[in-house]
Amino acid sequence: LPIWSVVEIVGGGAGMHLAVTLPGGYRDLEIAERAAQQNLWTWPLSPSYLDEGARPGFILGFGSTSVQEIPGAVRKLRNLLTMK
């Protein structure tokens, strides 16, 4: 399953961060905990919302990540998402 069929990328055209949103049913806080155990640091998106319309997802920073590290990090995230 390609990761891009699950996530929606928001703000990928500028800056050193981007946001990805996930469909309902994903628990970004739990996934972020499992990601940290694999040295993959994500910032859960859902706590950033003030109302019940919170969407699960992540804020991903890539400013200090080398180009060579990005494919491996994306694979780790994809594997975590397939576990839900």
C-alpha positions in Angstrom: 0.0 0.0 0.0 1.6 3.3 -1.1 1.7 5.8 1.8 0.4 8.5 -0.5 -2.9 6.6 -0.8 -3.4 7.0 2.9 -2.1 10.5 3.7 -3.0 13.9 2.4 0.0 16.3 2.2 -0.7 19.9 3.2 1.8 22.7 2.8 4.5 20.7 1.0 5.4 23.6 -1.3 7.3 25.7 1.2 9.1 25.8 4.5 10.9 23.1 6.5 7.8 21.4 7.7 4.7 19.9 6.1 1.5 18.5 7.5 0.0 15.2 6.6 -3.6 14.3 7.5 -4.9 10.8 7.9 -8.4 9.4 7.4 -10.5 8.7 10.4 -9.7 5.7 12.5 -6.0 6.5 12.8 -4.7 7.5 16.2 -1.9 9.9 15.6 -0.8 10.1 19.3 -0.3 6.3 19.5 1.4 6.2 16.1 3.8 9.0 17.2 4.7 7.0 20.3 5.6 4.0 18.3 7.5 6.1 15.8 9.6 7.6 18.6 10.6 4.1 19.6 12.1 3.8 16.1 13.9 7.1 16.3 11.3 8.7 13.9 10.1 12.0 15.4 6.6 13.1 14.4 4.4 15.8 15.9 0.8 14.6 16.2 -1.6 17.0 14.5 -4.8 16.3 16.4 -3.9 18.2 19.6 -3.5 21.3 17.5 -7.3 21.6 17.0 -9.5 23.5 19.4 -12.8 21.7 18.6 -14.2 18.3 18.0 -13.3 18.5 14.3 -9.7 17.4 15.0 -8.1 15.4 12.2 -5.4 12.9 12.9 -2.1 13.4 11.2 1.4 14.7 11.7 3.5 17.8 11.4 6.8 16.5 9.8 10.0 18.5 10.0 12.7 17.8 7.4 15.0 20.7 7.8 17.8 18.7 9.5 17.2 15.5 7.5 19.5 14.6 4.7 18.1 13.7 1.3 19.5 10.1 1.8 17.6 9.7 5.1 14.2 10.7 3.8 13.2 7.4 1.9 14.0 5.3 5.0 12.0 7.6 7.2 9.0 7.5 4.8 9.2 3.7 4.8 9.2 3.6 8.6 6.1 5.9 8.7 4.4 3.8 6.1 5.0 0.6 8.1 3.6 2.3 11.2 0.5 3.4 9.4 -0.2 -0.1 8.1 -0.3 -1.2 11.7 -2.9 1.5 12.6 
